[in-house]
Amino acid sequence: MYMYHFRRFAAQIVFITGIIFMILGIFYLLGNMTGISRLSVFWSFLFVIIGALCAVLAIKLNKRPVYLFFASFFILMGSFLLLSALQIIPITLAQGWPLLSVFAGLALLPAGWRHYRAVSYRYLIPSLAFAALGCILLFFSFKVAPFSFRRFIISWWPLLLVITGIILVLLSLSSKGNSKTGNKAQ
């Protein structure tokens, strides 16, 4: 019993020390930067810290998948903003805003895994849909496509109906498959 309390206390000390090091690192990084927007670096670190706190809530306290989704999303978004602010990747938020959809899709995967302890279609299909939507929007954001997004929507809007229908059918089939296995267990 004593060893359990000691390990728990040690884990809390390590966590608090990690938070303190992150905050000190942020302030030292902000103080050393020249020619880089300190406010954007601050916001990126803030998103990463919020993501880390959501991860702690997901793992330690509540064990709800929604916290893991927010943890993954904020860490991905904060990392992107940090790399952009430090000019490691030459993408601004004005260009890379569709990546937020990709990040949301990627963040659904660990949340689904945490909820079902396996890959589930209830999380996988929306995850792929968000990631695909973000990738499509990136083509227009980076001006890779020879036409505008508005022209694409005017010409190809029926494709959105087809894709929405496919997603709904796949979700429906996956929920029917889950209900059949649930009835057999009873």
Residue frames as a rotation matrix with the C-alpha (Angstrom) as fourth column:
MET 1
0.564 0.826 0.000 0.00
0.826 -0.564 0.000 0.00
0.000 0.000 -1.000 0.00
TYR 2
0.410 -0.505 -0.759 2.83
0.164 -0.778 0.607 2.34
-0.897 -0.374 -0.236 0.83
MET 3
-0.624 -0.713 0.319 4.49
0.407 0.051 0.912 1.67
-0.667 0.699 0.259 -2.52
TYR 4
-0.063 0.699 0.712 1.26
0.991 -0.042 0.130 2.52
0.121 0.714 -0.690 -4.39
HIS 5
0.840 0.397 -0.371 0.97
0.476 -0.867 0.150 5.92
-0.262 -0.302 -0.917 -2.69
PHE 6
0.045 -0.910 -0.412 4.66
0.108 -0.406 0.908 6.61
-0.993 -0.085 0.080 -3.27
ARG 7
-0.640 -0.269 0.720 4.37
0.692 0.204 0.692 5.84
-0.333 0.941 0.056 -7.00
ARG 8
0.346 0.847 0.404 1.26
0.921 -0.388 0.024 7.97
0.177 0.364 -0.914 -7.31
PHE 9
0.746 -0.145 -0.650 2.97
0.225 -0.864 0.451 10.86
-0.627 -0.483 -0.612 -5.54
ALA 10
-0.341 -0.940 0.010 6.07
0.242 -0.077 0.967 10.46
-0.908 0.332 0.254 -7.73
ALA 11
-0.356 0.286 0.890 3.90
0.934 0.117 0.337 10.51
-0.008 0.951 -0.309 -10.88
GLN 12
0.745 0.666 -0.038 2.24
0.667 -0.744 0.039 13.72
-0.002 -0.054 -0.999 -9.71
ILE 13
0.395 -0.704 -0.591 5.62
0.076 -0.616 0.784 15.32
-0.915 -0.355 -0.190 -9.03
VAL 14
-0.596 -0.610 0.523 6.87
0.536 0.183 0.824 14.34
-0.598 0.771 0.218 -12.49
PHE 15
0.084 0.726 0.683 3.71
0.983 -0.174 0.065 15.77
0.166 0.665 -0.728 -14.08
ILE 16
0.877 0.240 -0.417 3.97
0.364 -0.897 0.249 19.09
-0.314 -0.371 -0.874 -12.23
THR 17
-0.014 -0.963 -0.268 7.69
0.114 -0.268 0.957 19.30
-0.993 -0.017 0.114 -13.05
GLY 18
-0.484 -0.109 0.868 6.89
0.832 0.248 0.496 18.70
-0.269 0.963 -0.029 -16.72
ILE 19
0.571 0.758 0.316 4.34
0.804 -0.593 -0.031 21.51
0.164 0.272 -0.948 -16.72
ILE 20
0.704 -0.372 -0.605 6.82
0.107 -0.786 0.608 23.87
-0.702 -0.493 -0.514 -15.07
PHE 21
-0.391 -0.894 0.219 9.51
0.344 0.079 0.936 22.99
-0.854 0.441 0.277 -17.64
MET 22
-0.143 0.411 0.900 7.06
0.988 0.012 0.151 23.60
0.051 0.911 -0.408 -20.48
ILE 23
0.857 0.507 -0.089 6.10
0.514 -0.853 0.086 27.03
-0.032 -0.120 -0.992 -19.13
LEU 24
0.367 -0.809 -0.459 9.75
-0.009 -0.497 0.868 28.01
-0.930 -0.314 -0.190 -18.55
GLY 25
-0.468 -0.545 0.695 10.65
0.640 0.333 0.692 26.78
-0.609 0.769 0.193 -22.02
ILE 26
0.350 0.686 0.638 7.87
0.928 -0.349 -0.134 28.85
0.131 0.639 -0.758 -23.55
PHE 27
0.924 0.023 -0.382 9.07
0.149 -0.942 0.302 32.01
-0.353 -0.336 -0.873 -21.84
TYR 28
-0.005 -0.994 -0.113 12.71
0.014 -0.113 0.993 31.39
-1.000 0.003 0.015 -22.79
LEU 29
-0.351 -0.064 0.934 11.78
0.880 0.320 0.353 30.63
-0.321 0.945 -0.056 -26.39
LEU 30
0.666 0.671 0.327 9.67
0.737 -0.659 -0.149 33.75
0.116 0.340 -0.933 -26.61
GLY 31
0.753 -0.427 -0.500 12.53
-0.031 -0.782 0.623 35.80
-0.657 -0.454 -0.602 -25.19
ASN 32
-0.220 -0.953 0.210 15.09
0.142 0.182 0.973 34.42
-0.965 0.244 0.096 -27.68
MET 33
0.094 0.321 0.942 13.14
0.925 0.321 -0.202 34.87
-0.367 0.891 -0.267 -30.88
THR 34
-0.413 -0.192 -0.890 13.88
-0.135 -0.954 0.268 37.57
-0.901 0.231 0.368 -33.38
GLY 35
-0.760 0.135 -0.636 11.77
-0.648 -0.234 0.725 38.19
-0.051 0.963 0.265 -36.44
ILE 36
-0.709 0.557 -0.432 9.13
0.360 0.813 0.457 35.67
0.606 0.168 -0.777 -35.36
SER 37
-0.061 0.790 0.610 5.71
-0.503 -0.552 0.665 36.57
0.862 -0.267 0.431 -34.07
ARG 38
-0.932 -0.344 0.116 5.87
-0.249 0.374 -0.894 35.85
0.264 -0.862 -0.434 -30.36
LEU 39
-0.292 0.908 0.299 2.10
-0.858 -0.111 -0.501 35.94
-0.422 -0.403 0.812 -30.09
SER 40
0.451 0.459 -0.766 1.67
-0.786 0.611 -0.096 33.15
0.423 0.645 0.636 -32.64
VAL 41
-0.451 -0.658 -0.604 4.28
-0.170 0.727 -0.665 31.03
0.876 -0.197 -0.439 -30.85
PHE 42
-0.850 0.191 0.491 2.49
-0.512 -0.082 -0.855 31.68
-0.123 -0.978 0.168 -27.57
TRP 43
0.152 0.987 -0.053 -0.85
-0.962 0.135 -0.237 30.56
-0.226 0.087 0.970 -29.05
SER 44
0.246 -0.100 -0.964 0.68
-0.527 0.821 -0.220 27.41
0.814 0.562 0.149 -30.49
PHE 45
-0.805 -0.557 -0.203 2.21
-0.102 0.468 -0.878 26.49
0.584 -0.686 -0.434 -27.15
LEU 46
-0.576 0.675 0.461 -1.09
-0.755 -0.224 -0.616 27.24
-0.313 -0.703 0.639 -25.46
PHE 47
0.409 0.742 -0.532 -2.90
-0.882 0.471 -0.020 24.80
0.236 0.477 0.846 -27.78
VAL 48
-0.143 -0.535 -0.832 -0.29
-0.194 0.840 -0.507 22.12
0.971 0.089 -0.224 -27.11
ILE 49
-0.949 -0.203 0.241 -0.63
-0.257 0.056 -0.965 22.62
0.182 -0.978 -0.106 -23.35
ILE 50
-0.123 0.974 0.191 -4.44
-0.950 -0.059 -0.308 22.49
-0.289 -0.219 0.932 -23.58
GLY 51
0.386 0.208 -0.899 -4.05
-0.633 0.769 -0.093 19.27
0.671 0.605 0.428 -25.57
ALA 52
-0.596 -0.673 -0.437 -1.73
-0.088 0.596 -0.798 17.83
0.798 -0.437 -0.415 -22.94
LEU 53
-0.799 0.364 0.479 -4.21
-0.562 -0.169 -0.809 18.71
-0.213 -0.916 0.339 -20.18
CYS 54
0.278 0.918 -0.282 -7.05
-0.961 0.263 -0.090 17.09
-0.008 0.296 0.955 -22.14
ALA 55
0.030 -0.354 -0.935 -4.87
-0.354 0.871 -0.341 13.98
0.935 0.342 -0.099 -22.52
VAL 56
-0.934 -0.343 0.100 -4.40
-0.191 0.241 -0.952 13.86
0.303 -0.908 -0.290 -18.76
LEU 57
-0.336 0.893 0.299 -8.17
-0.850 -0.151 -0.504 14.19
-0.405 -0.423 0.810 -18.31
ALA 58
0.380 0.497 -0.780 -8.76
-0.830 0.555 -0.051 11.43
0.407 0.667 0.624 -20.85
ILE 59
-0.118 -0.539 -0.834 -6.26
-0.135 0.841 -0.525 9.01
0.984 0.051 -0.172 -19.39
LYS 60
-0.897 -0.413 -0.157 -6.22
0.100 0.157 -0.982 9.68
0.431 -0.897 -0.100 -15.68
LEU 61
-0.862 0.491 0.127 -9.45
-0.372 -0.440 -0.817 11.27
-0.346 -0.751 0.562 -14.56
ASN 62
-0.065 0.988 -0.142 -12.43
-0.782 -0.138 -0.607 10.70
-0.619 0.072 0.782 -16.78
LYS 63
-0.727 -0.340 0.597 -11.43
0.051 0.840 0.540 8.16
-0.685 0.423 -0.593 -19.43
ARG 64
0.464 0.885 0.021 -13.94
0.185 -0.074 -0.980 9.62
-0.866 0.459 -0.198 -21.88
PRO 65
-0.025 -0.503 0.864 -13.08
0.944 0.274 0.187 9.53
-0.330 0.820 0.468 -25.58
VAL 66
0.803 0.361 0.474 -14.16
0.520 -0.814 -0.261 13.13
0.291 0.456 -0.841 -26.12
TYR 67
0.792 -0.583 -0.181 -11.21
-0.273 -0.603 0.750 14.33
-0.546 -0.545 -0.637 -24.03
LEU 68
-0.055 -0.824 0.564 -8.87
0.410 0.496 0.765 12.19
-0.910 0.274 0.310 -26.10
PHE 69
0.362 0.258 0.896 -10.34
0.930 -0.165 -0.329 13.70
0.063 0.952 -0.300 -29.27
PHE 70
0.987 0.036 0.155 -9.73
0.027 -0.998 0.059 17.23
0.157 -0.054 -0.986 -27.98
ALA 71
0.491 -0.870 0.048 -6.25
-0.106 -0.005 0.994 16.26
-0.865 -0.493 -0.094 -26.77
SER 72
-0.094 -0.521 0.848 -5.26
0.794 0.475 0.380 14.91
-0.601 0.709 0.369 -30.17
PHE 73
0.554 0.405 0.728 -6.85
0.794 -0.521 -0.314 17.82
0.252 0.752 -0.610 -32.02
PHE 74
0.986 -0.159 -0.043 -5.24
-0.132 -0.918 0.373 20.54
-0.099 -0.362 -0.927 -29.90
ILE 75
0.252 -0.950 0.184 -1.81
0.064 0.206 0.976 18.89
-0.966 -0.234 0.112 -29.98
LEU 76
-0.041 -0.222 0.974 -1.96
0.952 0.287 0.105 18.54
-0.303 0.932 0.199 -33.78
MET 77
0.741 0.394 0.543 -3.21
0.562 -0.807 -0.180 22.10
0.367 0.439 -0.820 -34.20
GLY 78
0.880 -0.448 -0.161 -0.64
-0.189 -0.639 0.745 23.53
-0.436 -0.625 -0.647 -31.78
SER 79
0.047 -0.892 0.450 2.17
0.434 0.424 0.795 21.62
-0.900 0.158 0.407 -33.48
PHE 80
0.171 0.089 0.981 1.09
0.981 -0.108 -0.161 22.92
0.091 0.990 -0.105 -36.89
LEU 81
0.937 0.233 0.259 0.86
0.214 -0.972 0.098 26.50
0.274 -0.036 -0.961 -35.59
LEU 82
0.628 -0.771 -0.103 4.27
-0.081 -0.197 0.977 26.20
-0.774 -0.606 -0.186 -33.93
LEU 83
-0.125 -0.685 0.717 5.95
0.744 0.414 0.525 24.86
-0.657 0.599 0.458 -37.07
SER 84
0.388 0.345 0.854 4.26
0.847 -0.500 -0.183 27.60
0.364 0.794 -0.486 -39.08
ALA 85
0.999 0.013 -0.031 5.23
0.026 -0.891 0.453 30.35
-0.022 -0.454 -0.891 -36.61
LEU 86
0.351 -0.935 0.037 8.84
-0.046 0.022 0.999 29.19
-0.935 -0.353 -0.035 -36.48
GLN 87
0.500 -0.028 -0.866 8.79
-0.824 -0.324 -0.466 29.13
-0.267 0.946 -0.185 -40.30
ILE 88
-0.495 -0.593 0.635 9.85
-0.366 0.805 0.466 25.49
-0.788 -0.002 -0.615 -40.40
ILE 89
-0.345 0.458 0.819 6.99
0.867 0.490 0.091 24.80
-0.360 0.741 -0.567 -42.79
PRO 90
-0.980 -0.143 -0.135 6.16
0.085 -0.927 0.364 27.61
-0.177 0.346 0.922 -45.21
ILE 91
-0.361 0.927 0.103 2.40
0.597 0.145 0.789 27.44
0.716 0.347 -0.606 -44.68
THR 92
-0.891 0.174 0.420 0.39
-0.395 -0.752 -0.528 30.16
0.224 -0.636 0.738 -43.01
LEU 93
-0.676 0.714 0.183 -2.89
0.240 0.448 -0.861 29.57
-0.697 -0.538 -0.474 -41.23
ALA 94
0.018 0.683 -0.730 -4.64
-0.659 -0.541 -0.522 31.44
-0.752 0.491 0.441 -44.04
GLN 95
-0.248 -0.168 -0.954 -3.38
-0.902 0.399 0.164 28.79
0.353 0.901 -0.250 -46.47
GLY 96
-0.817 -0.289 -0.499 -3.48
-0.168 0.947 -0.273 25.77
0.552 -0.139 -0.822 -44.20
TRP 97
-0.462 0.696 0.550 -6.91
-0.864 -0.216 -0.454 26.21
-0.197 -0.685 0.701 -42.59
PRO 98
0.426 0.663 -0.615 -8.21
-0.738 0.648 0.188 23.02
0.523 0.374 0.765 -44.30
LEU 99
-0.492 -0.670 -0.556 -5.70
-0.141 0.692 -0.708 21.11
0.859 -0.270 -0.435 -42.21
LEU 100
-0.651 0.342 0.678 -8.03
-0.750 -0.154 -0.643 21.70
-0.116 -0.927 0.357 -39.26
SER 101
0.500 0.845 -0.190 -10.47
-0.866 0.491 -0.098 19.29
0.010 0.213 0.977 -40.92
VAL 102
0.233 -0.518 -0.823 -7.68
-0.233 0.792 -0.564 16.77
0.944 0.323 0.064 -41.43
PHE 103
-0.784 -0.545 0.298 -6.66
-0.375 0.033 -0.926 17.17
0.495 -0.838 -0.231 -37.78
ALA 104
-0.133 0.826 0.548 -10.26
-0.959 0.032 -0.281 16.58
-0.250 -0.563 0.788 -36.68
GLY 105
0.670 0.358 -0.651 -10.33
-0.592 0.787 -0.176 13.40
0.449 0.503 0.739 -38.76
LEU 106
-0.168 -0.831 -0.530 -7.05
-0.087 0.548 -0.832 12.19
0.982 -0.093 -0.164 -37.32
ALA 107
-0.747 -0.101 0.657 -8.15
-0.626 -0.227 -0.746 13.05
0.224 -0.969 0.107 -33.78
LEU 108
0.338 0.936 0.101 -11.23
-0.935 0.321 0.151 10.84
0.109 -0.145 0.983 -34.14
LEU 109
0.245 -0.275 -0.930 -9.09
-0.297 0.891 -0.342 7.72
0.923 0.360 0.137 -34.54
PRO 110
-0.800 -0.553 -0.233 -7.60
0.026 0.356 -0.934 7.56
0.599 -0.753 -0.271 -31.01
ALA 111
-0.548 0.685 0.481 -10.96
-0.823 -0.335 -0.459 8.58
-0.153 -0.647 0.747 -29.54
GLY 112
0.448 0.727 -0.520 -12.65
-0.814 0.573 0.101 5.69
0.371 0.378 0.848 -31.33
TRP 113
-0.128 -0.590 -0.797 -9.93
-0.050 0.807 -0.589 3.30
0.990 -0.036 -0.133 -30.29
ARG 114
-0.920 -0.222 0.323 -10.30
-0.298 -0.136 -0.945 4.39
0.253 -0.966 0.059 -26.67
HIS 115
-0.204 0.942 0.268 -14.08
-0.967 -0.151 -0.206 3.98
-0.154 -0.301 0.941 -26.76
TYR 116
0.741 0.600 -0.301 -14.32
-0.661 0.731 -0.172 0.59
0.117 0.326 0.938 -28.51
ARG 117
0.222 -0.777 0.589 -10.82
-0.467 0.445 0.764 -0.83
-0.856 -0.445 -0.264 -27.88
ALA 118
-0.267 -0.281 0.922 -10.67
0.706 0.594 0.386 -1.52
-0.656 0.754 0.040 -31.62
VAL 119
-0.979 -0.011 -0.204 -11.17
-0.135 -0.713 0.688 0.26
-0.153 0.701 0.697 -34.93
SER 120
-0.271 0.956 0.113 -14.88
0.574 0.255 -0.778 1.05
-0.773 -0.146 -0.618 -35.24
TYR 121
-0.445 0.184 0.877 -16.77
0.846 -0.235 0.478 2.20
0.294 0.954 -0.051 -38.31
ARG 122
0.640 0.739 -0.209 -18.61
0.764 -0.584 0.274 4.74
0.080 -0.335 -0.939 -36.16
TYR 123
0.552 -0.533 -0.642 -15.35
0.029 -0.756 0.653 6.64
-0.833 -0.379 -0.402 -35.79
LEU 124
-0.391 -0.805 0.447 -13.41
0.478 0.238 0.846 5.47
-0.787 0.544 0.292 -38.86
ILE 125
-0.029 0.440 0.898 -15.90
0.996 -0.062 0.063 6.63
0.084 0.896 -0.436 -41.51
PRO 126
0.941 0.336 -0.038 -16.33
0.338 -0.938 0.077 10.19
-0.010 -0.086 -0.996 -40.15
SER 127
0.341 -0.899 -0.275 -12.57
0.069 -0.268 0.961 10.33
-0.938 -0.346 -0.030 -39.62
LEU 128
-0.462 -0.492 0.738 -11.90
0.731 0.260 0.631 9.46
-0.503 0.831 0.239 -43.26
ALA 129
0.393 0.690 0.608 -14.62
0.896 -0.436 -0.084 11.88
0.207 0.577 -0.790 -44.38
PHE 130
0.896 -0.109 -0.430 -13.08
0.102 -0.893 0.439 14.78
-0.432 -0.437 -0.789 -42.42
ALA 131
-0.067 -0.998 0.012 -9.59
0.151 0.002 0.989 13.94
-0.986 0.068 0.150 -43.67
ALA 132
-0.314 0.006 0.950 -10.78
0.927 0.219 0.305 13.67
-0.206 0.976 -0.074 -47.29
LEU 133
0.747 0.635 0.194 -12.68
0.657 -0.749 -0.079 16.95
0.095 0.186 -0.978 -47.02
GLY 134
0.652 -0.573 -0.496 -9.59
-0.045 -0.682 0.730 18.67
-0.757 -0.454 -0.470 -45.66
CYS 135
-0.366 -0.820 0.441 -7.41
0.429 0.272 0.861 17.26
-0.826 0.504 0.253 -48.44
ILE 136
0.059 0.473 0.879 -9.88
0.995 -0.099 -0.014 18.40
0.081 0.876 -0.476 -51.10
LEU 137
0.935 0.334 -0.116 -10.02
0.349 -0.927 0.138 21.88
-0.061 -0.170 -0.984 -49.59
LEU 138
0.236 -0.931 -0.280 -6.21
0.177 -0.242 0.954 22.00
-0.955 -0.275 0.108 -49.51
PHE 139
-0.264 -0.292 0.919 -6.17
0.929 0.178 0.324 21.73
-0.258 0.940 0.224 -53.31
PHE 140
0.489 0.535 0.689 -8.16
0.699 -0.713 0.059 24.94
0.523 0.453 -0.722 -53.49
SER 141
0.909 -0.170 -0.382 -6.31
0.200 -0.626 0.754 26.64
-0.367 -0.761 -0.535 -50.65
PHE 142
-0.032 -0.998 -0.048 -2.92
0.215 -0.054 0.975 26.12
-0.976 0.021 0.216 -52.31
LYS 143
0.418 0.330 -0.846 -4.40
-0.660 -0.530 -0.533 26.94
-0.624 0.782 -0.004 -55.73
VAL 144
-0.667 -0.586 0.460 -3.39
-0.171 0.722 0.671 23.57
-0.725 0.369 -0.582 -57.19
ALA 145
-0.041 0.758 0.651 -6.74
0.786 0.426 -0.447 23.18
-0.616 0.494 -0.613 -58.93
PRO 146
-0.845 -0.357 0.398 -7.05
0.534 -0.593 0.602 25.26
0.021 0.721 0.692 -62.12
PHE 147
-0.186 0.852 0.490 -10.53
0.193 -0.458 0.868 26.47
0.963 0.256 -0.079 -61.10
SER 148
-0.570 -0.001 0.822 -12.08
-0.673 -0.572 -0.468 28.04
0.471 -0.820 0.325 -58.03
PHE 149
-0.966 0.252 0.060 -13.82
0.137 0.696 -0.705 26.26
-0.219 -0.672 -0.707 -55.18
ARG 150
-0.265 0.914 -0.306 -17.06
-0.455 -0.399 -0.796 28.01
-0.850 -0.072 0.522 -56.11
ARG 151
-0.051 0.198 -0.979 -16.90
-0.991 0.111 0.074 26.69
0.124 0.974 0.191 -59.67
PHE 152
-0.874 -0.313 -0.372 -16.14
-0.262 0.948 -0.182 23.22
0.409 -0.062 -0.910 -58.32
ILE 153
-0.758 0.643 0.107 -19.22
0.078 0.254 -0.964 23.29
-0.647 -0.723 -0.243 -56.07
ILE 154
-0.031 0.774 -0.633 -21.44
-0.776 -0.418 -0.473 24.61
-0.631 0.476 0.613 -58.88
SER 155
-0.119 -0.085 -0.989 -20.28
-0.902 0.426 0.071 21.84
0.416 0.901 -0.127 -61.24
TRP 156
-0.550 -0.298 -0.780 -19.83
-0.121 0.953 -0.278 18.91
0.826 -0.059 -0.560 -58.86
TRP 157
-0.465 0.388 0.796 -22.45
-0.883 -0.268 -0.385 19.43
0.064 -0.882 0.468 -56.12
PRO 158
0.627 0.721 -0.294 -24.19
-0.678 0.691 0.249 16.10
0.383 0.043 0.923 -56.96
LEU 159
-0.038 -0.730 -0.683 -20.95
0.034 0.682 -0.731 14.35
0.999 -0.051 -0.001 -55.99
LEU 160
-0.771 -0.186 0.609 -21.45
-0.546 -0.297 -0.783 15.69
0.326 -0.937 0.128 -52.46
LEU 161
0.247 0.930 0.272 -24.84
-0.969 0.242 0.052 13.97
-0.017 -0.276 0.961 -52.36
VAL 162
0.589 -0.088 -0.803 -23.30
-0.249 0.926 -0.284 10.69
0.769 0.368 0.523 -53.52
ILE 163
-0.491 -0.856 -0.163 -20.51
-0.022 0.200 -0.980 10.87
0.871 -0.477 -0.117 -50.92
THR 164
-0.545 0.380 0.748 -22.96
-0.836 -0.311 -0.451 11.78
0.061 -0.871 0.487 -48.15
GLY 165
0.557 0.804 -0.210 -25.16
-0.801 0.586 0.119 8.85
0.219 0.102 0.970 -49.18
ILE 166
0.233 -0.567 -0.790 -22.21
-0.023 0.809 -0.588 6.45
0.972 0.155 0.176 -49.12
ILE 167
-0.770 -0.544 0.334 -21.20
-0.296 -0.159 -0.942 7.64
0.565 -0.824 -0.039 -45.66
LEU 168
-0.193 0.783 0.591 -24.75
-0.978 -0.103 -0.183 7.26
-0.082 -0.613 0.786 -44.33
VAL 169
0.671 0.418 -0.612 -25.14
-0.532 0.846 -0.006 3.76
0.516 0.330 0.791 -45.84
LEU 170
-0.149 -0.816 -0.558 -21.81
0.060 0.556 -0.829 2.63
0.987 -0.157 -0.033 -44.37
LEU 171
-0.785 -0.079 0.614 -22.74
-0.565 -0.314 -0.763 4.02
0.253 -0.946 0.202 -40.96
SER 172
0.235 0.955 0.180 -26.12
-0.972 0.227 0.063 2.31
0.020 -0.189 0.982 -41.16
LEU 173
0.560 -0.068 -0.826 -24.57
-0.245 0.938 -0.244 -1.03
0.791 0.339 0.509 -42.12
SER 174
-0.541 -0.826 -0.161 -22.02
-0.035 0.213 -0.976 -0.81
0.840 -0.522 -0.145 -39.35
SER 175
-0.579 0.384 0.719 -24.70
-0.815 -0.269 -0.513 -0.08
-0.004 -0.883 0.469 -36.75
LYS 176
0.575 0.778 -0.252 -26.80
-0.782 0.613 0.109 -3.03
0.240 0.135 0.961 -37.99
GLY 177
0.180 -0.610 -0.772 -23.76
-0.028 0.781 -0.624 -5.27
0.983 0.134 0.124 -37.73
ASN 178
-0.808 -0.483 0.338 -23.16
-0.299 -0.159 -0.941 -4.10
0.508 -0.861 -0.016 -34.18
SER 179
-0.137 0.827 0.546 -26.79
-0.988 -0.073 -0.139 -4.66
-0.075 -0.558 0.826 -33.17
LYS 180
0.617 0.321 -0.718 -26.75
-0.464 0.886 -0.002 -8.24
0.636 0.334 0.696 -34.53
THR 181
-0.277 -0.783 -0.556 -23.65
0.179 0.527 -0.831 -9.08
0.944 -0.330 -0.006 -32.50
GLY 182
-0.763 0.057 0.644 -25.22
-0.594 -0.456 -0.663 -7.38
0.256 -0.888 0.382 -29.47
ASN 183
0.308 0.947 0.091 -28.37
-0.937 0.284 0.205 -9.52
0.168 -0.148 0.975 -29.76
LYS 184
0.403 -0.222 -0.888 -26.34
-0.092 0.955 -0.281 -12.73
0.911 0.195 0.364 -29.94
ALA 185
-0.683 -0.728 0.054 -24.56
-0.086 0.007 -0.996 -11.83
0.725 -0.685 -0.067 -26.72
GLN 186
-0.394 0.608 0.689 -27.85
-0.919 -0.258 -0.299 -11.58
-0.004 -0.751 0.660 -24.87
